[in-house]
Amino acid sequence: MSPETPKLRAELDGIPTYKPGRPPAAAEGVPAFKLSSNENPYPPLPGVLEATAAAAASFNRYPDLACSALTGELAARFGVPAEHVATGTGSVGVAQQLLQATSGPGDEVVYAWRSFEAYPIITRISGARPVQVPLDAAERHDLDAMADAVTDRTRLIFVCNPNNPTGTVVRRAELERFLDRVPGDVLVVLDEAYREFITDPDVPDGTDLYRERPNVAVLRTFSKAYGLAGLRIGFAIAHQPVAEALRKTAVPFGVSQLAQDAAVASLRAEPALLERVAGLVAERTRVFEGLTAQGWTVPETQANFVWLRLGEHTDAFAAACERAGTTVRPFAGEGVRITVGETAANDLLLRTAEAFRKEL
Ligand SMILES: *Cc1c(COP(=O)(O)O)cnc(C)c1O
């Protein structure tokens, strides 16, 4: 056997691997809740299981490469041309395609930090240099500093709205001012994975903003509000050249027919979706107010999670949650992100946080 190993791209050295949220350990007599991955706690929407079961009967066949039925539904729903819709294997998959289409060695990609942990990973895989712009004191994107960070090497900017893991948002006027400052040849990606949970009317809808701006692409997913995280399906809405580039960079047949049909069925189950989202938003308010009343500083959140900046207490808090039967997502030395789950899970979380605070 040759002692040599295959040459791998130097860009891969030191790239962190994605840390999935831990599932809770099953312990006797202790209910187990997973509040670590921002998933939807509910079962599939009405009609979705039936649609996937029907699709499963023919998975000896390749799926529809163009995702035609879903693309048509999405185009109608958002009032955009079908050519502006591009689907992919989760919105992370679509984000990676956007990087492939725009950025490589010598280029720069700007995003806020801390933000979605996939951004540094997929940026570095592309070979481009990540430019991380610290959040402001209120845990929000510092859009002025992000615009200042743009150079002639910048190819792509992520704006995560609401921001994962802090839940904070950027509002219409500041985002428009930012977009006015960014050169038209730099792609701005509005990552709206949690759009359905937004109740603040001053938070703009990216699918409105993109219309007059050819350099804006909007990312959406079926993983969160729609509850299809396990099926891997997301999409972008962008002008023709960008959407076309997404079709070129797509893994052929990457989106399964199960995922496509489940997404269509989910879109058609809107009343049930809205009811669930309303329930989770009410729980979000309850968790936010409960934690605040306990004395925690919680940034205002428009997503299905809350952020506690625990600093050095982060790991201890996560361990306390785990002992109580629930997992949260710790970012060592920084804080924890806690998904808003079903009522019993949120009750348990609130009790655990209260007890932990008394020990501080
Ligand atoms: C969860 C999440 C996504 C969605 O990922 P999928 O690949 O669609 O499951 C995208 N962006 C952010 C910020 C997220 O938190």
The ligand as a MOL file (V3000), in Angstrom:
LIG
                    3D

  0  0  0     0  0            999 V3000
M  V30 BEGIN CTAB
M  V30 COUNTS 15 15 0 0 0
M  V30 BEGIN ATOM
M  V30 1 C -32.2790 26.0930 10.5890 0
M  V30 2 C -31.6990 27.1500 9.7380 0
M  V30 3 C -31.6570 27.0250 8.3610 0
M  V30 4 C -32.3600 25.8900 7.6920 0
M  V30 5 O -31.6210 24.8510 7.3960 0
M  V30 6 P -32.1920 23.7090 6.4570 0
M  V30 7 O -30.9710 23.3340 5.7020 0
M  V30 8 O -33.2310 24.3100 5.5670 0
M  V30 9 O -32.7190 22.6710 7.3600 0
M  V30 10 C -31.1130 28.0300 7.5990 0
M  V30 11 N -30.6540 29.1390 8.1750 0
M  V30 12 C -30.7090 29.3190 9.4940 0
M  V30 13 C -30.2340 30.5960 10.0750 0
M  V30 14 C -31.2130 28.3220 10.3150 0
M  V30 15 O -31.2530 28.4960 11.6240 0
M  V30 END ATOM
M  V30 BEGIN BOND
M  V30 1 1 1 2
M  V30 2 1 2 3
M  V30 3 2 2 14
M  V30 4 1 3 4
M  V30 5 2 3 10
M  V30 6 1 4 5
M  V30 7 1 5 6
M  V30 8 2 6 7
M  V30 9 1 6 8
M  V30 10 1 6 9
M  V30 11 1 10 11
M  V30 12 2 11 12
M  V30 13 1 12 13
M  V30 14 1 12 14
M  V30 15 1 14 15
M  V30 END BOND
M  V30 END CTAB
M  END
